[in-house]
Amino acid sequence: MTPRTARYGTWPSPVGAELVARATTYVHDPRIDADGVWWLEQRPHEAGRTVVVRGDPWGSPQDVTPSGMNVRTLVHEYGGGSYAVAGTTVFFSNFDDQRLYRQALGEDAHPITPDPERPRSLRYADMDVSRDGTRIACVRESHPADGLPVNEVVVLAVDGTAEPIVVGTGSDFCAFPRWSPDGSRLAWIRWDMPWMPWDETELVVAEVSGDGFGAPEHVAGGSKESLFQPSWSPDGTLHVVSDRSGWWNLYRLGDDGRATNLTPLDAEFGVPMWEFGYSAYAFLDDGRIACAYRQTGVHHLAMLDPATRELIDVDVPYSVFDPPYVRADGNRISFLGSSPTVGGEVVVLDFTSRSVEVLREQDDLGITTETISVGEPISFPSEGGRTAYGYYYPPTNADAVGPDDELPPLVVHAHGGPTSENTNELHLYMQYFTSRGLAFVDVNYGGGSGYGREFRDRLYGQWGVVDVEDCIAAARSLAERGLVDGDRCVVTGGSAGGYIVLASLAFHPKAYAGGTSYFGVADLEPFAESTHKFELKYTDLLVGPWPETADLWRERSPAGKADAIERPVLLLQGLEDAVVPPAQAELMVEALERNRVPYAYLAFEGEQHGFRKAENITRSYEAELGFYGRILGFEPADDLPPLEINHLG
């Protein structure tokens, strides 16, 4: 059938907002042991609830945690590392009360941590069960009635019969508590403000004697060195990922204090630790190390021989391994794999039988591959001689093409973090737009990850400058190539990406035709004292030390420059967001209303930092599409709910 010609943005599409929101389950954090494979499923159709699921190659996956439980921790507010497995028993953090629970397969769940005096004032994450199955090491975050939370490494009895033992305290943050195979040592990383874990961390080890723990001793890390994922090999040798070379490489630590780089490459074997629970490498019984790494935007799954340092890529039908969740049992590994046409799948690779089993396939949405837009890796010049990167997704639909005399509008997407990395995999959010005839570019701007420490550090002192300029440069580059209509470019993003949206419209008012901010930062000054602990000093690094550079904070705040905004703005906000509170969006609403700039504002009850409920995801997608149709001059084929855009003539 010959595709019909229709204006860009007006194409009928099978990628409906409700279909995407309700049929797309976020699968993450797979774990493998001799008894099966476990993973988490975040389900928008169950109000965003997260469930522990267990599967094996011989049967259908089964839910483990009961219907009344939501497996999610709020440590650092971003969470992650919310469960652990030992044999056929799962330990998990429940969202409602933040207590740790123990549940054997087929039995009820029972709390093993005390009920705190105030709701959610004791939180747990990043659990590791000792090899003998008697104790759990984890991160505990205590929220006092006044003052900042206290983050510590604690050890708990698996049955909850004993008071937690505080093993590591005194630092602002800690992560990755990991038992040695014989249980004689416990390692973890720690760091202090103003640094983030991708800036400067320290690796320590505590000796274990019976129920007692020695004082933690410094092993590695320190000034300007970021450490990631300490792990013990089966013979008890400590390994860790370090960026001391400028790249996150994997090191083996000797008893003599020497560190041997097993992967001396300009490549990243680590990621910014916004959440707990990441695992970029794992040890096989035959001595090899399975690992996921990225090099100039290309992802690899590989096997490393630590004796020869030979690194060989594994041939699997996936090209993205993000987030890295590589884990091993015997000579099998589990991982999360995706590609430009396949969403995240839970995969088991057996190196003995050389078999590949997909235990959790992506949901079948009824979308043909001919309607999936595949990203083209791009690099382009930006200001000051910089080079930035990204992926360009052309309008794609099996049943429609654009007219010869029209170029498509462009949606510029800025990732959050701002240290995140956009990847070339199937993201239904962007397919929602490309299948309707809009072009889309995912920008990896300076400050993001995947391109080494120098690239990651570009944003320090330059937040609102480098990131904003790189996104504008992406749009300009595509327009100069004749791929998009340079006069019909819009910008979208969430959190730090939302800040880029607002900063772009305020600092470069003619760069875009409009923008959509998902829970974006509008005013920097409140973050000097009132944001959550994990990011309390992050803005000091991104902009400058507070209060010495207070004028610069005000200059970089979009709300303070709102008088310069000329183009329409769509604001989307969760009303329970503790990271970027609703007051930030409301401040922008006041400024836009005062200056009579066209805007729309949608606030969602029960949503935190990132929307999880299907109905709210659906509404946000539809609002964004309808917003672009109104300001860019096209009529979507969809029957969209009304969107009130104030002051739009």
N, C-alpha and C positions, 0 to 999 in steps of 0.2 A: 504494500500500500504506500503510495506516494505521500510524504508529509505535506500538510497544507501550510501555506505561507500566512503568518500572522505576526502582528506587532510584538516585539519583545515585551514580556511582562504579562501578556494576555493569553498565554498558552494554557489550555486545560492540562491538568497534571494529575497523575495517580498518587502523587506524594502529598496526601492531605495532612493538614496539621493535626487533626484528631487521630488519624491513623498513626502518624509518626509518634505522637505523644503516648498513646495507649498501647501500641504494639511494640514499642522499643523498650526493652528491659536492659538496664545498665549492668553488665556482667563484669565482675572484677575480683581480684585477689584469690586466684585459685591456689590450692595447696594439695600436696600429694603425699600419701604414705602407703604402707602395705595394705591398709584396710580400704582404700578408696581414694577418690579425688573430691575435694570440697571446694566450694566457691561461694561468692556472694552475688545475689541478684537484687538490685534496686528496682522496684516495680512502680512506675507511675500510676498504673491502674489500681494499685492498692494504697493510694495516697502517699506514694513515695517510700513505702516500707521496704526495708532491706531484710533479706532472708538468707540463712545459711542453707545451701543445697549440697547434696551428696550424690555422686554418680560413679559409674564404672562402665567398662565396655560391654557389659552383658545385660544391662537393664536400663530402664528409663530413670532419669534423675528424680530424686525425691527430696521434698522439703524436710529439713531437720528441725529448725526452730519453729515453735508453735505460732499460731495465727495472731496471738496477742502480743508478740514480741517484735521489736524493730531493732535490728543489730546495727548499732551506730554509736560511736563515741563522740563526745564534744571536746576532748582534750585539744588544746590549741584552737578550738572552734572548728577547725577544718577536719579533725578526726583522722580516720584511717587506722589500720591495725586493730580492728575492733573484735577479732576473734582469733582463737588458736585451737589446735586439734591435738589430742593425744590418744592414739588407738581409735576407739569408737566413741570417745567423749569429746564434746566441743565445749569450749569456754568462750563466753561472749559478753560484750557490753550491751545493755538494753537502753535504748534511747530515752524512754520516759523517765527513768530514775537514775540512769548512769551507773548502776551497780553491775558487778560482774556476776554472771550466772554459769552454772555447770549443768550440762545436760548429756546424759548417756543416750545413745540411739534407742528410740522407742520408749523413752521415759520422760517424765516431767522435768522442767528446768527449775533449779533451785539456786537462790542467791548465795554467794560465798563471801561477799563483802558487806560490811555493816550498812544499815540504813542511816544516812547522814541526818544531822539535825535540820539542815536546810535542803530543800530539793536540789538535786544535781550538784551539790557542793563537793562531792568526792567522785572523781572521774578516772577511768582507767583505759589504757591503750597499750599497743605494742607488746602483747603477751608472748612469752617464750616458756614452754613447759620443760622442766628438767628431764634428762634422759630417763631417770628412774620413775618419772611420772608422779612425784610427790609434791613438787613445788612449782610455782609460777613466778617468774620475774616479769615485771611490767613497769610502765610509767604511770604514776599516780599524780593527778592534778587536784590539789585541795583549794577550795575557794572560801577564804575566811569572810566573816561579816564585813570587815573593812580591809582595804589594802589589796595588793596584787595576789593572784593565785601563786601557790607554791608547787613546783614541779620536782618530783623525786623518783628515784628508782626504788621500788619496794619488792619484797618477796613474800608470797602468800602460800599458805597450805592449800592444796587443790580442793580439800573438802571444807575449807572455810572455818576450821575449828580453832585456829590460832590467830592472834593479832598479827597484822602485817609487820614485817621487819623492814625498817628503812635502811637501805644499803648505800644509796648515793644521794646526798643532799648538799645544799650550799651553792649550787650553780643555778642560773636562771632557767635553763632548759636541759633536758636529757632525752635520749632516744636509743633505740636498738639494744636494749639489754639482752645479752645472749650468753647462755650457758656453754661451757666447754663440754666436750663429749663425756668426760668422766665426772663432771659436776664439781670439779675442784676449783674452778675459776669462773668469774662472771665479768664479761666485758660490756662496756657501753660507751656512747659518745655524750659529751656535754658541751655547752657553750653559754656565753653570757651576752647580754645586751651591751652595745647596740647591734652586735653581729647577728646575722641570720645563719642558718645551718649551712648554706652554700658559700659563706664567707670565711668563717673561722671556727673550727671545732677542735676538741681534744678527745683522744681515745684513752680510756682508763680501764684497768683491770683490778678486781678485788679477789683476794684469795678466800676460799671457802673452807671452813673447818667445822664439821658437824652442822650445828644451827647458827654458827657465828660467821661473821664476814670481816675480813681485814680492811684496813683503810685503802681506798682506791689509789693505785699508783699510775702515774702518767706513762703512757706507752708511745704515743705518737701524736702529731698535730700541734697546733698552736698558732702563732702569728701568721696570718694570711694563708692558712692552709685549711681547706674544707675536706673533712673525712665523711665517708658515707658507707653504711652497711658493713660493720665488723662482723665477721663470720669465722667459725672454727672449722678447719678441715677435719676429716675423720681421725687423723693421727694427732689432733690437738694443736695444730699450728694456726695461729691467728692471722687472718687476712683482713684487709680493709681497702676500700677505694679512696684514693687521695688525688687532689689536683695540684700537688706541689710542682709538677712539671708545666702547669698551665692547662692541663687536661685531666679529667677524672680517669685515672688508670688504676688497675688492680695490683696491689702490693702484697707480698708475703713478708711477715714480720718474724725475724729470727730471735732466738733467746738472747743473742748478743746485742740486740737492739738495732741490728741492721735491717733495712727495708729493701726488698728486691722488687723492682718493677717487672711484673710478669707480662704486661701489655704496653710496651713503650711506643705508643702511637698517638698521633694527633686525633684522638677519638675520645668519646665520652662513654665511660662505663658506669656513670652515676647520673642522677637527676636531682634537681632541687627538691628538698624534702618538705614540701607543703603539707603532705600527709604522712602518717606512719605506715609501716607495713610493706614498703617497696622492697623488692629483691631482684637485683640485676645479675646475680650469679649464684650458682649452687654446685656442690661437690657430688660427683658420682663415685660409686664404689670402686671403679677401676682407676681412680686417681685423677681423672680429667675433670675439668670445670666447665659447666655449661654457663654461657653468659649472653646477655643482650647488650649491644652497644650501638652507638650512632656516630656517623662520620659524614660531615658536610651534608646533613639532612637525610642521609640514607641509613636505614635501620638494618641491623644484622643480628641473627641468632647464630652463635658459634660455639665450637668446642675448643677449649684451650688445654694443651698439654703443659703443665707447669714445669716439667723437667726440661723440655726443649724450648718452651715459650712459643711453640707453633700454634697458630690460631687459624682454624678452618671453619668457614661458614657452613651452616647446616642447610641443606636444600629442602625447604618446606614451602607450601603455597601461600605464604604470608610475607608481607614486606614491612609491617609495622609491629613492634613489640612494645607497646606503650599503654599504660604505665608498665614498667618492667616488673613482672611477677614470675621470675624463673625460679622454680623449686625442683628438688630432686629427691628420689627415693630409689636406692639401689642403682640400677642403670636406666631408670626411667626419669623423664622430666615432665613437668607440667608448665604451661605458659599460656598467656593471653595473646592471640595472634589476630591480625586484621590486614586488610589490603584496600586498594582504592575501590573495590567492588564488594568487599566482605567486611561486615562489622565484627566486633570483638567476639572471638570464639574461644572456648576452653579446650585446649589441645593437650594430649599426652603423647609423647614420643618415646618409644622403647628402643634403646640402642642394642639390646640383645636380639630381639626378634626383628628389628628394623621396621617396626609398624608405627603408623600414625593414626591415632583415634581422636575424633572430634566428639567430646562428651556433651558440649553445649553449643549447638549451632546458632547462628544469628536467626532472629525471627524472620519468618517468611512474610514479606510485606506485599508480595504480588507486583513488584517493580522489575521490569525487564532491564537487562544490562545496557540495552540501547538507550535507556532514559537516564542512566547514571553518568554524571559528569566526572571524568577522571582528571585529577590535578596534574598540571604541568609544572615541574620544578622551575623556579625562576630566581635569578639574582639580578640586582639592579643597583645603579648608583644612587647615593643619597647625599645629603649635605656634608661638607667638610671632607670629601673624598672617601666617605664610608661606603661599604657595600652591605646591603641587606638582602634578605631572602624571603621566599614564600612559595605558595602554590596557586596557580591560576586555574580556575574552573570555568570553562566556557559554557554558555547556555546549551543545554542538551535535552532533547525530547524526541523519542522515536516518531512522534506523530506531528511535529511542527518544526518549522524553520522560520527565521526572521526575514524580512524583506531586504532586497539588495540595497535600498537607499537609506537604511537605518543601521546604526550601531547599537549594541545592547547597553542598557544602564549597568553600572558596576556597584556591587556591594563590597566594601573594604572591611574586612574583619580583623580586629585587633584582639589578640588573646589576653587573658588575664595574667595574674601573677604579681609583677610583670615578667617573672623569670620563666614562664611556661614556654612550650614549643608547639607550634601547629604541625600536624603530621598529615601525610598523604594517605588517608584512609577514608573509609565510607562514613561520612558524617551526614546524617539525614537532615540536619538543620540546613546545611548549605544546599543539599539536593532539593529541598523545599523551594528554594529560590531559582536555582539553575534550571530545574524542570519546567519553570514557568517563563523562562526566557531572560532571566537576569544573569549577568556574569558575576563571578565571586572570586575574591582573592584573599587567601589566608596569609597574613604577613608575619614573618619571623623578624621582628625589629631588634635593634640593638638593645641589649639587656636581657634577652631571652636565653634559653639554654640550647645545648646541642652543638655549639660552635666554639667551645672553649671558654676559659675564664676571661680572657681579654674582651671577648664579645659580650659576655655576661656583665662585666664591670662597666661597660660603656654608659650605662644609665645612671651610675652613681654621680650625684650632683647635677644630673641632666634630665631628671624626670619631667615630662611635659615638654621636652625639647627633642631629644634623639628619637624617642618612640613616635612622637607626633610627626616629625619630619620624615621618618622612614615609611610610615603609612601613606603619607601624602606622595612620597616618591614612588611608591608602588603603583598608585593610581595614575600618576603622570607617565610612568614608564609604559603601562599598558595602553594608555591613550596615544602615546607617541608611536606605538607599534600598530596603531589602527585597529585594535581589538575591541575597544570600548568607547563609549561616548563620554569624553572628558567633561562635558557640561552636566552630565547626569550621573554623578558618583555620590554615593552615600557611605557613611561610616557607621559601624556597629561594633559593640563589644560589651563585656561584662566585667565588673569589678575594676581592676586596673585598666582593662580594655574600655570600660565605660568612662573612666577618667580620660583616656585618649580621645574618646568621642567628644566629651564636653570641652576638653582643652583645645581640640582641633577647631571646634566651632567658635570658641572664644578668642583664641590666639591667631587663627588663620581663617577669618570669617567667610572668605570666598573660596576656600579649598574644596568644599563639598556642597551639595544641594540640600543636605540635611543629615541627621544622624539619630541613632537609637542607642540610648544608654541603659543597659541592664545593671541596676544597683551600682552605678558608677560614683566615684569620689568627686565631690564638687568643691568642698572647702577643706583645705589641708589643716588649718589651725586646730580643730577639735581633736585631730589625731595625735597632737602633741601630748595629751594627757588622758583622753577618754576612750581610746580604742582598746581592743583586747590586748592581753599581755604579749602574745606571740609577735605582734607587729608594732608594739608600742614605740620602738626606736627606729623602725624601718624607714620612716619618712626622713629621719635625720640623715640617713645614708643616701636616700634618693634625691633629696633637695639640699639639705645642709643642717648643721646642728641647731637645735632649738634651745633657747630663744635668740641666740646670736644672729641667726639669719631669718628672723621673723618677717622682714620685709620681702625676702625672696619667697617665703612660704605664701605670703599674700599674693605676690606677683604670679605664682604658679597655680593659684586656685581659680578654677573656671568661674566659680560663683562671684569672685571679686572682679572678674572681667566680663560679666554677663551683659553689660551694656553694649559690648561690641558684637554680640551674637546677632546675626541677621537671618540665618536659615532655620527652618523648623526642626524641632526636637521632640522625640518620643522618649519618655521616661518610664521605666518598668522597675518596680521595687517590691521586695518582700518585707512585710511589716514586722517580722520577727528577726530581721537581719542584725546580728551582733557585730559583724565585721564592718559593714558600711550601713549604718543605721538609717531609717527612713528620713530622719531630719536632713540628711544630705540631699535627697531628692526634693524634699519639700522646700529647701533653701533655693534650689534652682527654679522650682515652680514659682516662688515669690518673685524672683528676679525676672523670669520670662513674662510673667503676668504684668509686672510693673512696666516693662519695656514693650509690651504688646507684641512679643515675638510669638509666632505660631508654635503651639506645643500641645501634646497630649500626655496625660499622666495616668498610669494604671498601677494601683497598689494591691497586693495580694495577701489576704489573711493567711496565717499559718505557714508562710514561706520564710526560709532563712536565706543564707547567702548562696543562691542557686536554687532554681525552681525544681521541685520534685513531684508535684501533683499533676496528673495528666490534664485536668481541666485548665490549670493555670499555664502549663506549657502550651497547650492548644491556643488559649486566648492570646498569649504573647506572640506566637508565630503569626496568627491571623492579624493581630494589631500591627505588627511590623510590615507585613505585606500590604495591608490596606493603607498604611501610612505612606509607604513608598509610591503606591499607585497614585495617591492624591498629590504628592509633591513632585513626582517625576512625570505625571501626565499619561498614565496608562490605566486601563480598567481591567483588573484581574478577572479571570473567568470564574473564580470562586464566589460562592454566596457567603460573604463575610459579614460578621456582626458590625453594627455601626460603631464608628470611632469618632468621638468628638475631638476635633483639633481646634483649639481655641485660637482666635485671631487669624485664621486662615481664610482669606477672602475668596 
